[in-house]
Amino acid sequence: MRTRDKTGPESGQLVRQADRAFPPAIIGRARWRENLPARPVDVQIDYCAECGYDHEALDLTAALMKEFHLYLGGITLKPNTSGAYDVRVDGDLIHSMYRDGGFGERQTILDAVRRKID
C-alpha cells in the first residue's frame, strides 16, 4: 500500500505513523477524543405519558443527541402519570414543569447541560 508521510486528515491521504498506515478518519477521531470530558453526563427526562408529553421528551432527546452526542453517558426517558416534565443532569434537577412552568425553553435546557459538561 502506498502512503505519504505527514499529510493531514483533511487531504484524504493516508498518514504513516510507526511504519503503519492509518486512514485519516481514525487519526482525526483519536485527536477529537482528547477534548472529551473525563466523565460524560447522564440526562434523565421524566415525562407524563398519559398527558401526551412523550413527543416533547423525544424532541428534547433528539436535540441533546445532536448537540452533545459523545459527551453524553446516556439519556433515560422515564414515563409517568404524574403530569410532570422534569429534566435532570447527573441527578440535578435543571428543569421542572411544576417549579419553572411548561416544558422550558430548549436553549435554556441545552445551556444547563453544557454547563454540566464544562
Residue, then its C-alpha position, 0 to 999 in steps of 0.5 A: m500500500r502506498t502512503r505519504d508521510k505527514t499529510g493531514p486528515e483533511s487531504g484524504q491521504l493516508v498518514r504513516q505513523a510507526d511504519r503503519a498506515f492509518p486512514p485519516a478518519i481514525i487519526g482525526r477521531a483519536r485527536w477529537r477524543e482528547n477534548l472529551p470530558a473525563r466523565p460524560v453526563d447522564v440526562q434523565i427526562d421524566y415525562c407524563a405519558e398519559c398527558g401526551y408529553d412523550h413527543e416533547a421528551l423525544d424532541l428534547t432527546a433528539a436535540l441533546m443527541k445532536e448537540f452533545h452526542l459523545y459527551l453524553g453517558g446516556i439519556t433515560l426517558k422515564p414515563n409517568t402519570s404524574g403530569a410532570y416534565d422534569v429534566r435532570v443532569d447527573g441527578d440535578l434537577i435543571h428543569s421542572m414543569y411544576r417549579d419553572g412552568g411548561f416544558g422550558e425553553r430548549q436553549t435554556i435546557l441545552d445551556a444547563v447541560r453544557r454547563k454540566i459538561d464544562 
